[in-house]
Amino acid sequence: MSNMKRWLKARGIPYSSLAAMLGQTTANVSNKINGITPWQQKDLLKINEEYGLSADFVINLPQTAQEMGVLKKALDCSPEPVCAITK
Protein backbone atom coordinates (compact mmCIF):
# COMPACT_ATOMS: atom_id res chain seq x y z
CA MET A 1 0.00 0.00 0.00
CA SER A 2 1.39 3.41 -0.91
CA ASN A 3 2.31 5.98 1.71
CA MET A 4 -0.37 8.33 0.40
CA LYS A 5 -3.06 5.66 0.46
CA ARG A 6 -2.19 4.80 4.08
CA TRP A 7 -1.97 8.47 5.08
CA LEU A 8 -5.30 9.44 3.50
CA LYS A 9 -7.04 6.39 4.98
CA ALA A 10 -5.69 7.07 8.47
CA ARG A 11 -7.04 10.63 8.35
CA GLY A 12 -10.34 9.83 6.68
CA ILE A 13 -9.53 12.04 3.69
CA PRO A 14 -11.29 10.81 0.54
CA TYR A 15 -9.54 10.83 -2.81
CA SER A 16 -12.17 13.30 -3.99
CA SER A 17 -10.99 15.88 -1.42
CA LEU A 18 -7.38 15.52 -2.47
CA ALA A 19 -8.46 15.71 -6.12
CA ALA A 20 -10.42 18.92 -5.48
CA MET A 21 -7.43 20.48 -3.71
CA LEU A 22 -5.20 19.55 -6.66
CA GLY A 23 -7.77 20.65 -9.27
CA GLN A 24 -7.88 17.17 -10.80
CA THR A 25 -10.37 14.36 -11.25
CA THR A 26 -10.73 11.72 -8.57
CA ALA A 27 -9.80 9.07 -11.15
CA ASN A 28 -6.55 10.87 -11.98
CA VAL A 29 -5.59 11.19 -8.31
CA SER A 30 -6.50 7.54 -7.70
CA ASN A 31 -4.14 6.54 -10.52
CA LYS A 32 -1.34 8.56 -8.93
CA ILE A 33 -1.95 7.11 -5.46
CA ASN A 34 -1.95 3.59 -6.91
CA GLY A 35 1.26 4.14 -8.91
CA ILE A 36 -0.37 3.97 -12.33
CA THR A 37 0.37 7.60 -13.20
CA PRO A 38 3.42 9.48 -11.86
CA TRP A 39 3.00 12.44 -9.55
CA GLN A 40 3.83 15.79 -11.13
CA GLN A 41 6.03 18.40 -9.49
CA LYS A 42 3.08 20.80 -9.14
CA ASP A 43 1.13 18.05 -7.30
CA LEU A 44 4.00 17.49 -4.89
CA LEU A 45 4.34 21.20 -4.20
CA LYS A 46 0.60 21.60 -3.50
CA ILE A 47 0.54 18.54 -1.24
CA ASN A 48 3.53 19.89 0.67
CA GLU A 49 1.92 23.32 1.03
CA GLU A 50 -1.44 21.92 2.14
CA TYR A 51 -0.42 18.94 4.29
CA GLY A 52 3.32 19.34 4.91
CA LEU A 53 4.16 16.00 3.28
CA SER A 54 7.53 15.57 1.58
CA ALA A 55 7.86 14.57 -2.05
CA ASP A 56 9.84 11.51 -0.91
CA PHE A 57 6.89 10.37 1.18
CA VAL A 58 4.33 10.97 -1.56
CA ILE A 59 6.29 9.12 -4.25
CA ASN A 60 7.19 6.24 -1.88
CA LEU A 61 10.95 6.58 -1.68
CA PRO A 62 12.36 4.13 0.88
CA GLN A 63 12.31 5.49 4.42
CA THR A 64 14.17 2.87 6.45
CA ALA A 65 17.66 1.44 6.23
CA GLN A 66 16.13 -1.96 5.47
CA GLU A 67 14.07 -0.55 2.61
CA MET A 68 17.17 1.25 1.31
CA GLY A 69 19.10 -2.03 1.34
CA VAL A 70 16.39 -3.81 -0.63
CA LEU A 71 16.33 -0.97 -3.15
CA LYS A 72 20.13 -0.96 -3.47
CA LYS A 73 20.16 -4.71 -4.02
CA ALA A 74 17.51 -4.38 -6.74
CA LEU A 75 19.40 -1.56 -8.47
CA ASP A 76 22.77 -3.35 -8.30
CA CYS A 77 21.34 -6.45 -9.97
CA SER A 78 22.28 -6.79 -13.61
CA PRO A 79 21.51 -7.11 -16.40
CA GLU A 80 17.83 -6.98 -15.44
CA PRO A 81 16.82 -4.36 -12.85
CA VAL A 82 13.97 -6.56 -11.60
CA CYS A 83 16.01 -9.73 -11.02
CA ALA A 84 16.17 -9.21 -7.21
CA ILE A 85 12.39 -9.15 -7.15
CA THR A 86 12.01 -12.35 -9.17
CA LYS A 87 14.60 -14.40 -7.25
Salt bridges, closest charged atoms under 4 A:
ASP43 OD2 - LYS32 NZ 2.50
ASP76 OD2 - LYS72 NZ 2.52
